[in-house]
Amino acid sequence: MKENIGKILNLLRQESDYDFLGCSPEMINRRIEMRITATGTANMETYYSYIESHPEECELLMQSLTIKVSSFFRNPLDFEIINRVIGYLMQNKAEQKEPLRIWSAGCASGEEPYSMAILVAELMSLTPCAVEIFATDIDSEVLERARQGIYKTDSLKEVKYGLLNKYFITHEDRFELQPSIREIVNFSFHDQLSNIKVPSMSIYGNFDIVLCRNVMIYYNSRYQVKMQQRLYDSLNLGGYLMLGEAESILERYQGSMKQVAPLSKIYRKNG
Ligand SMILES: C[S@@+](CC[C@H](N)C(=O)[O-])C[C@H]1O[C@@H](n2cnc3c(N)ncnc32)[C@H](O)[C@@H]1O
């Protein structure tokens, strides 16, 4: 297996300036495994033959080796819209005495679920309500970083100054999230392509908001269908699905999922 990984990395080196020496072998292994699943090849050996005969796969593998990138309030317009949605849902949930349930699927190092937690914390004084935020990823290394909640300036560019002061502790070039925000988010390992439909610690689906952003773009259409079906099933009626900028709802859901505003990637499940 090591020999095949070496051969694959040699191919990448010929195609790009990046040699991936800085990446951990476990991470490279996991990412190649992900591409093996995404391409439907059986193992390292058949994947190596596949990559040789499909030059575009080199680019996809390179992207997948660097796809852990995330940032707070990525795509600010969508976060402005989801902020209004959260406000409206919190009011309803408070009246119904039920928790608001949010799932960030493919959360990387936590910027996305923590952005949601900050919005919730800001609204909490207006409409106190129980909130549960689950965040999952297939990569244990990024999940560990997420739990620590320490970030560099790169991922904080969209955070408003007031929020930065209120929710982060500054340590020279790093920013540590306040425990009050970290405690709102429950992180765990979950593969969205496994046969378990929702993260096991969340017990049942019944989510009011599901975010799955910049995850599906790395998969072929067969796997995108599988993922979207699960995301759809995990949502309550009237729940919201938030996708990445380059992702869209599949044709089969266009009748039952309505885009909430032009240019946004937020869809409401109507039935
Ligand atoms: C580019 S990051 C997106 C992070 C965040 N959602 C955002 O948009 O800023 C993609 C993440 O999806 C995760 N991922 C890829 N395939 C997955 C799968 N099958 N199940 C769960 N997570 C997956 C990767 O490990 C990576 O952390």
The ligand as a Gaussian input file, in Angstrom:
#p B3LYP/6-31G(d) Opt

LIG

0 1
 C      -13.659000      22.327000       2.407000
 S      -14.069000      21.638000       3.951000
 C      -15.566000      22.528000       4.215000
 C      -15.649000      23.070000       5.604000
 C      -16.889000      23.926000       5.869000
 N      -18.103000      23.164000       5.639000
 C      -16.877000      25.173000       5.034000
 O      -17.583000      25.230000       4.026000
 O      -16.145000      26.104000       5.346000
 C      -14.714000      20.006000       3.534000
 C      -14.757000      19.068000       4.726000
 O      -15.603000      17.955000       4.391000
 C      -15.073000      16.788000       4.990000
 N      -15.595000      15.590000       4.293000
 C      -15.298000      15.155000       3.064000
 N      -15.943000      14.016000       2.797000
 C      -16.698000      13.723000       3.878000
 C      -17.587000      12.668000       4.221000
 N      -17.817000      11.657000       3.386000
 N      -18.193000      12.703000       5.428000
 C      -17.953000      13.718000       6.290000
 N      -17.106000      14.736000       6.041000
 C      -16.489000      14.742000       4.845000
 C      -13.566000      16.983000       4.835000
 O      -12.827000      16.180000       5.744000
 C      -13.395000      18.492000       5.088000
 O      -13.086000      18.765000       6.423000

